[in-house]
Amino acid sequence: MRFDVLTLFPDLFQGYLTQSLLKLAIQRGLVDIRLWNLRDWAKGKHKSVDDRPFGGGPGMVIMPEPVYDCVDAVQQDGEPGRLIMMTPGGERLTQSVVQELSKQKRLLLLCGRYEGFDERIRLGLKPREISIGDFICNGGEVPAMVVIDTVVRYVPGVLGDEESLTEESHNEPGRLEYPQYTRPRAFRGMEVPEVLLSGNHEAIAAWRRQQSEQRSQPSPAPRAGE
Ligand SMILES: C[S@@+](CC[C@H](N)C(=O)[O-])C[C@H]1O[C@@H](n2cnc3c(N)ncnc32)[C@H](O)[C@@H]1O
């Protein structure tokens, strides 16, 4: 799967893309991530990509021209992909949206900064607008990383163990995973539940189902040990 990130701060991705799961997925050719600097499509002596808002008000707004030019150029680099605009006013990113996005071969992730985008970018380019939650980030880069991070888990081969996808929280809407324990058996007075040490697979599965149901209640009961 291919991701093209359109951003004013491509260097922000360096650490993220060169570690752990993403690094391996890229090395193994499962995921292709390309970074494009919107400023490369800016015109004029100062290479400006933003300007003051008409009507007044604080901050700067990203101008339409460099964004249109960048999107056109990136779309021509291979088979066109689906354009996604990172915006706090967009559709909320949920696990089912993640699953939908993972069915695309290529996503272009457009990251805003400052006060956001000139409205004509939304009107003319008709992106799918995605928000990672009802709060404001400084830019679209972290939200774009969240999209990449969640979507790549569905790319075959990235996780290695696809079972962990179906067992995980939110795989079914509202369903949370059961509690997990590892060594040591006792830690600061807290013991691993006996059933997990029993070797009885049916009993373990039943305990996990029950714990998962309990955790998934709308107002969760206090968790074991609390
Ligand atoms: C400081 S924000 C601009 C917020 C804008 N003035 C508003 O009130 O909606 C700059 C950029 O960060 C990104 N951004 C901020 N919060 C986001 C969120 N919750 N989800 C997705 N993108 C977000 C968007 O790309 C946005 O254009």
The ligand as an SDF file (V2000), in Angstrom:
LIG
                    3D

 27 29  0  0  0  0  0  0  0  0999 V2000
   -4.1110   24.4210   14.3210 C   0  0  0  0  0  0  0  0  0  0  0  0
   -4.9850   23.4030   13.2050 S   0  0  0  0  0  0  0  0  0  0  0  0
   -6.1570   24.5070   12.5210 C   0  0  0  0  0  0  0  0  0  0  0  0
   -7.4710   24.4740   13.2250 C   0  0  0  0  0  0  0  0  0  0  0  0
   -8.5320   25.3710   12.5860 C   0  0  0  0  0  0  0  0  0  0  0  0
   -8.2350   26.7600   12.7700 N   0  0  0  0  0  0  0  0  0  0  0  0
   -9.8890   25.0530   13.2020 C   0  0  0  0  0  0  0  0  0  0  0  0
  -10.2830   25.7260   14.1470 O   0  0  0  0  0  0  0  0  0  0  0  0
  -10.5240   24.0910   12.7560 O   0  0  0  0  0  0  0  0  0  0  0  0
   -3.8560   23.1800   11.8900 C   0  0  0  0  0  0  0  0  0  0  0  0
   -4.0230   21.8790   11.1320 C   0  0  0  0  0  0  0  0  0  0  0  0
   -3.8210   20.7880   12.0100 O   0  0  0  0  0  0  0  0  0  0  0  0
   -4.5630   19.6710   11.5500 C   0  0  0  0  0  0  0  0  0  0  0  0
   -5.3950   19.1920   12.6700 N   0  0  0  0  0  0  0  0  0  0  0  0
   -5.5120   19.7710   13.8840 C   0  0  0  0  0  0  0  0  0  0  0  0
   -6.3060   19.0800   14.6770 N   0  0  0  0  0  0  0  0  0  0  0  0
   -6.7070   18.0080   13.9820 C   0  0  0  0  0  0  0  0  0  0  0  0
   -7.5430   16.8890   14.2780 C   0  0  0  0  0  0  0  0  0  0  0  0
   -8.1450   16.7620   15.4440 N   0  0  0  0  0  0  0  0  0  0  0  0
   -7.7140   15.9470   13.3180 N   0  0  0  0  0  0  0  0  0  0  0  0
   -7.1190   16.0600   12.1190 C   0  0  0  0  0  0  0  0  0  0  0  0
   -6.3190   17.0990   11.7820 N   0  0  0  0  0  0  0  0  0  0  0  0
   -6.1170   18.0550   12.6900 C   0  0  0  0  0  0  0  0  0  0  0  0
   -5.3540   20.1120   10.3330 C   0  0  0  0  0  0  0  0  0  0  0  0
   -4.6620   19.7060    9.1770 O   0  0  0  0  0  0  0  0  0  0  0  0
   -5.3610   21.6160   10.4900 C   0  0  0  0  0  0  0  0  0  0  0  0
   -5.4980   22.2560    9.2480 O   0  0  0  0  0  0  0  0  0  0  0  0
  1  2  1  0
  2  3  1  0
  2 10  1  0
  3  4  1  0
  4  5  1  0
  5  6  1  0
  5  7  1  0
  7  8  2  0
  7  9  1  0
 10 11  1  0
 11 12  1  0
 11 26  1  0
 12 13  1  0
 13 14  1  0
 13 24  1  0
 14 15  1  0
 14 23  1  0
 15 16  2  0
 16 17  1  0
 17 18  1  0
 17 23  2  0
 18 19  1  0
 18 20  2  0
 20 21  1  0
 21 22  2  0
 22 23  1  0
 24 25  1  0
 24 26  1  0
 26 27  1  0
M  CHG  2   2   1   9  -1
M  END
$$$$
